Amino acid sequence: MNKPIASLSAGLLARKGFARKPVLTLSDGDAMAAQLARTARATKDKAAFTLRLDADRRLRLRLAAVVTGRSAQQLVTEAIDTMLADMVELEPLARRIGATEGQDTA
């Protein structure tokens, strides 16, 4: 089965520093929710990923871990949770995916 070849046009490119966030319409949000639901099904409860930090951030994160008596993992997770809680547009998508998967996202 051959997949169609995607074309790269100038309309898809952006100069460095000039990229814009996509504007999601309801149908885009529905498509995104469906795609994320498929991804969620394919992953386990927890997933690992690599976080690349410059030397200064790495040092400060390690110092913060020592000073607070918490792991760097805990500090980064808390920071991510805080950032995600501030992004109100994510909650409707998360609820949609949770409903698709039969999970409670609250």
C-alpha positions in Angstrom: 0.0 0.0 0.0 1.6 3.3 -1.1 1.1 6.4 0.9 0.6 9.7 -0.9 3.7 11.9 -0.9 3.3 15.0 1.1 4.4 18.2 -0.6 6.5 20.9 1.1 5.5 24.3 0.1 6.7 27.8 1.1 3.4 28.2 3.0 4.5 25.6 5.5 7.8 27.3 6.3 8.5 30.0 8.8 11.6 32.1 9.3 13.3 31.5 12.6 11.6 33.5 15.3 8.5 34.2 13.2 6.6 31.0 13.7 3.0 31.4 14.9 0.8 29.1 17.0 -1.8 27.4 14.9 -5.4 28.6 15.4 -7.5 25.6 16.3 -11.1 25.4 15.1 -13.5 23.0 16.6 -13.0 20.4 13.9 -9.2 20.8 14.3 -9.6 20.3 18.1 -11.7 17.2 17.5 -9.1 15.7 15.1 -6.3 16.6 17.6 -8.3 14.9 20.4 -8.7 11.8 18.4 -5.1 11.6 17.5 -4.0 12.2 21.1 -6.4 9.5 22.3 -4.7 7.1 19.9 -1.3 8.1 21.2 -2.5 7.7 24.8 -3.7 4.2 24.1 -0.3 3.3 22.6 1.7 4.5 25.7 1.9 3.2 29.2 0.9 5.0 32.3 4.3 6.7 32.4 6.6 7.6 29.6 10.3 8.6 29.6 11.7 11.4 27.6 15.0 13.3 27.4 15.2 16.9 28.7 18.2 18.8 27.4 19.3 21.6 29.7 22.2 24.0 29.4 24.8 23.8 32.1 23.4 26.7 34.1 19.9 25.3 34.3 21.1 21.9 35.1 23.2 23.2 38.0 20.3 25.3 39.3 17.9 22.4 39.1 20.3 20.1 41.0 20.9 22.8 43.6 17.1 23.3 43.9 16.7 19.6 44.5 19.3 19.6 47.2 17.9 22.7 48.9 14.3 21.5 48.9 15.1 17.9 49.6 13.2 16.8 46.6 14.3 15.1 43.4 14.8 16.9 40.1 12.0 14.7 38.7 9.6 16.0 41.4 10.6 19.6 40.8 10.2 19.4 37.0 6.9 17.5 37.3 5.5 20.2 39.6 6.7 22.9 37.2 5.0 21.2 34.3 1.8 20.7 36.3 1.7 24.4 37.1 2.3 25.4 33.5 -0.4 23.0 32.2 -2.9 24.2 34.9 -2.5 27.7 33.6 -3.3 26.6 30.0 -7.1 26.6 30.2 -7.5 25.5 26.6 -6.1 22.1 27.4 -8.8 21.0 29.8 -11.6 20.6 27.2 -9.2 18.5 25.0 -8.1 16.4 28.0 -11.7 15.8 29.0 -12.6 14.7 25.5 -9.8 12.3 25.3 -10.6 11.0 28.8 -14.2 10.4 27.7 -13.0 8.6 24.6 -10.8 6.4 26.7 -13.4 6.0 29.5 -11.1 7.7 32.0 -11.6 10.4 34.6 -9.2 13.4 33.8 -10.0 15.4 36.9 
